Protein backbone atom coordinates (compact mmCIF):
# COMPACT_ATOMS: atom_id res chain seq x y z
CA UNK A 1 0.00 0.00 0.00
CA UNK A 2 1.32 3.44 -0.94
CA UNK A 3 1.47 5.91 1.92
CA UNK A 4 -0.04 9.24 0.92
CA UNK A 5 2.40 12.11 0.89
CA UNK A 6 1.31 15.14 2.89
CA UNK A 7 0.92 18.38 0.98
CA UNK A 8 3.52 20.83 2.25
CA UNK A 9 3.07 24.61 2.27
CA UNK A 10 5.60 27.35 2.75
CA UNK A 11 5.27 29.37 5.95
CA UNK A 12 4.14 32.40 3.93
CA UNK A 13 1.38 30.47 2.14
CA UNK A 14 0.25 28.80 5.37
CA UNK A 15 0.10 32.19 7.13
CA UNK A 16 -2.01 33.60 4.27
CA UNK A 17 -4.38 30.65 4.43
CA UNK A 18 -4.71 30.86 8.22
CA UNK A 19 -5.54 34.55 7.82
CA UNK A 20 -8.10 33.75 5.11
CA UNK A 21 -9.79 31.19 7.37
CA UNK A 22 -9.96 33.70 10.22
CA UNK A 23 -11.44 36.31 7.85
CA UNK A 24 -14.01 33.81 6.55
CA UNK A 25 -15.19 32.91 10.04
CA UNK A 26 -15.45 36.57 11.00
CA UNK A 27 -17.31 37.70 7.86
CA UNK A 28 -19.52 34.67 7.22
CA UNK A 29 -20.16 33.38 10.71
CA UNK A 30 -19.50 36.49 12.80
CA UNK A 31 -17.20 34.30 14.86
CA UNK A 32 -13.69 35.31 15.86
CA UNK A 33 -11.25 32.42 15.93
CA UNK A 34 -7.55 32.49 16.74
CA UNK A 35 -4.44 31.37 14.93
CA UNK A 36 -4.44 27.95 16.59
CA UNK A 37 -8.02 27.13 15.61
CA UNK A 38 -7.43 28.42 12.07
CA UNK A 39 -4.24 26.39 11.79
CA UNK A 40 -6.02 23.24 12.98
CA UNK A 41 -8.79 23.76 10.40
CA UNK A 42 -6.16 24.21 7.68
CA UNK A 43 -4.30 21.07 8.79
CA UNK A 44 -7.59 19.13 8.66
CA UNK A 45 -8.27 20.40 5.12
CA UNK A 46 -4.74 19.53 4.00
CA UNK A 47 -4.95 16.02 5.46
CA UNK A 48 -8.52 15.08 4.59
CA UNK A 49 -9.76 17.25 1.72
CA UNK A 50 -6.82 18.52 -0.35
CA UNK A 51 -5.62 15.07 -1.52
CA UNK A 52 -8.90 14.57 -3.40
CA UNK A 53 -8.45 17.85 -5.29
CA UNK A 54 -4.78 17.08 -5.91
CA UNK A 55 -5.60 13.64 -7.30
CA UNK A 56 -8.36 15.10 -9.47
CA UNK A 57 -5.86 17.60 -10.89
CA UNK A 58 -3.39 14.83 -11.64
CA UNK A 59 -6.07 12.75 -13.38
CA UNK A 60 -7.25 15.76 -15.41
CA UNK A 61 -3.66 16.53 -16.47
CA UNK A 62 -3.11 12.88 -17.40
CA UNK A 63 -6.25 12.84 -19.53
CA UNK A 64 -5.27 16.10 -21.24
CA UNK A 65 -1.75 14.91 -22.00
CA UNK A 66 -3.02 11.54 -23.27
CA UNK A 67 -5.38 13.31 -25.65
CA UNK A 68 -2.54 15.54 -26.94
CA UNK A 69 -0.34 12.47 -27.50
CA UNK A 70 -3.15 10.81 -29.44
CA UNK A 71 -3.39 13.97 -31.56
CA UNK A 72 0.34 13.80 -32.27
CA UNK A 73 0.16 10.13 -33.29
CA UNK A 74 -2.50 11.01 -35.85
CA UNK A 75 0.14 13.12 -37.61
CA UNK A 76 2.30 10.09 -38.39
CA UNK A 77 2.76 9.40 -42.12
Residue frames relative to the residue before (quaternion, step in Angstrom):
aa qw qx qy qz dx dy dz
X 1.0000 0.0000 0.0000 0.0000 0.00 0.00 0.00
X 0.3715 -0.7295 0.5359 0.2066 3.57 -0.94 0.94
X 0.3458 -0.7224 0.5616 0.2078 3.54 -0.84 1.02
X 0.4386 -0.6992 0.4977 0.2666 3.56 -0.85 0.98
X 0.3777 -0.7125 0.5534 0.2086 3.51 -1.03 0.89
X 0.4242 -0.7085 0.5047 0.2516 3.56 -0.88 0.95
X 0.4536 -0.6634 0.5264 0.2776 3.55 -1.05 0.82
X 0.1877 -0.7985 0.5670 0.0754 3.56 -0.73 1.09
X 0.1525 -0.7754 0.6090 0.0680 3.56 -1.06 0.82
X 0.4984 -0.6049 0.5099 0.3545 3.54 -1.17 0.52
X 0.6536 -0.5109 0.3765 0.4123 3.57 -1.23 0.40
X 0.6422 0.5388 -0.3217 0.4402 3.58 0.98 -0.84
X 0.6733 0.4823 -0.2907 0.4791 3.58 0.91 -0.94
X 0.6490 0.5133 -0.3227 0.4595 3.58 0.93 -0.87
X 0.6453 0.5168 -0.3228 0.4608 3.60 0.95 -0.83
X 0.6432 0.5142 -0.3185 0.4696 3.60 1.00 -0.80
X 0.6749 0.4906 -0.2958 0.4651 3.58 0.95 -0.84
X 0.6151 0.5281 -0.3413 0.4756 3.59 1.02 -0.76
X 0.6517 0.5097 -0.3041 0.4723 3.57 0.97 -0.88
X 0.6492 0.5167 -0.3145 0.4612 3.60 0.98 -0.83
X 0.6362 0.5156 -0.3280 0.4709 3.60 1.01 -0.75
X 0.6465 0.5134 -0.3172 0.4667 3.58 0.95 -0.87
X 0.6512 0.5127 -0.3060 0.4684 3.59 0.98 -0.88
X 0.6295 0.5369 -0.3298 0.4546 3.59 0.97 -0.86
X 0.6834 0.4879 -0.2962 0.4551 3.58 0.78 -0.99
X 0.6639 0.5051 -0.3082 0.4573 3.57 0.99 -0.79
X 0.7270 0.4397 -0.2494 0.4648 3.60 0.85 -0.97
X 0.7779 0.3875 -0.1873 0.4579 3.58 0.79 -1.02
X 0.8008 0.2671 -0.1272 0.5207 3.56 1.03 -0.71
X 0.3214 -0.7652 0.4858 0.2742 3.55 1.37 -0.13
X 0.5018 0.6118 -0.4138 0.4502 3.50 1.08 0.94
X 0.2400 -0.7730 0.5720 0.1330 3.56 -0.74 1.03
X 0.0120 -0.7882 0.6151 -0.0157 3.55 -0.74 1.08
X 0.4805 -0.6961 0.4661 0.2594 3.56 -1.15 0.60
X 0.7433 -0.4012 0.3070 0.4385 3.50 -1.39 -0.03
X 0.6508 0.5289 -0.3282 0.4348 3.59 0.93 -0.84
X 0.6726 0.4840 -0.2991 0.4733 3.59 0.86 -0.94
X 0.6506 0.5125 -0.3132 0.4647 3.59 0.96 -0.87
X 0.6563 0.5132 -0.3032 0.4625 3.56 0.98 -0.85
X 0.6491 0.5106 -0.3144 0.4681 3.58 1.02 -0.76
X 0.6213 0.5192 -0.3343 0.4824 3.60 1.06 -0.74
X 0.6533 0.5108 -0.3088 0.4658 3.58 0.93 -0.90
X 0.6496 0.5114 -0.3198 0.4628 3.60 0.92 -0.86
X 0.6243 0.5285 -0.3331 0.4690 3.59 1.03 -0.79
X 0.6685 0.5001 -0.3024 0.4599 3.59 0.90 -0.94
X 0.6490 0.5162 -0.3171 0.4602 3.58 0.97 -0.84
X 0.7198 0.4584 -0.2531 0.4557 3.59 0.90 -0.91
X 0.8163 0.3178 -0.1262 0.4655 3.58 0.84 -0.96
X 0.7811 0.3530 -0.1731 0.4851 3.60 0.98 -0.74
X 0.6638 0.5561 -0.3133 0.3899 3.59 0.82 -1.01
X 0.6237 0.5512 -0.3827 0.4009 3.67 0.86 -0.70
X 0.6164 0.5442 -0.3566 0.4435 3.62 1.04 -0.64
X 0.6742 0.4770 -0.2910 0.4829 3.58 0.96 -0.86
X 0.6170 0.5378 -0.3348 0.4669 3.57 1.05 -0.79
X 0.6832 0.4840 -0.2887 0.4643 3.58 0.81 -0.99
X 0.6207 0.5321 -0.3370 0.4669 3.59 1.03 -0.74
X 0.6484 0.5162 -0.3098 0.4660 3.58 0.99 -0.83
X 0.6431 0.5110 -0.3185 0.4731 3.57 0.99 -0.82
X 0.6701 0.4935 -0.3039 0.4638 3.60 0.89 -0.88
X 0.6414 0.5133 -0.3231 0.4698 3.60 1.00 -0.79
X 0.6547 0.5001 -0.3106 0.4742 3.60 0.97 -0.84
X 0.6313 0.5289 -0.3287 0.4623 3.59 1.01 -0.80
X 0.6550 0.5078 -0.3092 0.4664 3.57 0.90 -0.91
X 0.6548 0.5170 -0.3108 0.4553 3.59 0.92 -0.93
X 0.6908 0.4751 -0.2850 0.4647 3.58 0.84 -0.97
X 0.6226 0.5336 -0.3416 0.4592 3.61 1.02 -0.72
X 0.6509 0.5078 -0.3137 0.4691 3.57 0.98 -0.82
X 0.6489 0.5049 -0.3223 0.4692 3.61 0.99 -0.79
X 0.6438 0.5099 -0.3303 0.4652 3.61 1.00 -0.76
X 0.6207 0.5238 -0.3407 0.4735 3.58 1.04 -0.73
X 0.6256 0.5327 -0.3331 0.4626 3.59 1.03 -0.78
X 0.6601 0.5063 -0.3087 0.4611 3.59 0.96 -0.85
X 0.6506 0.5150 -0.3305 0.4497 3.61 0.95 -0.80
X 0.6160 0.5505 -0.3611 0.4325 3.61 1.07 -0.54
X 0.6240 0.5544 -0.3346 0.4374 3.59 1.26 -0.29
X 0.4617 0.6886 -0.4463 0.3369 3.57 1.29 -0.17
X 0.4152 -0.7117 0.5155 0.2352 3.56 -1.09 0.81
